Amino acid sequence: MVVEYSMDLEIESKFHQLQTMMIDVGMVKGLAHPETVKYSQELDMLINHIQKISPIINNVTNR
C-alpha cells in the first residue's frame, strides 16, 4: 500500500508539473508553439498511463 501511495503522489506531482509548464509556455509562446505541444503530448501520455493503471490500483486497494 505504501509503495502504491508513493507512486500515486509521484504521478500526481508529475501531472501538475506538466500541466503548469504547458499552461505557462502556452501563455507566453502560444498554444501552437512546439514547446507547448510537447508538454501537451507528454501530459496526454501521462493521462493515458493513469487511465491504464487506475483499474489495477483500484482493484488492489479495494481488497
Order of alpha helices (4+ residues) and beta strands (2+ residues): alpha-alpha
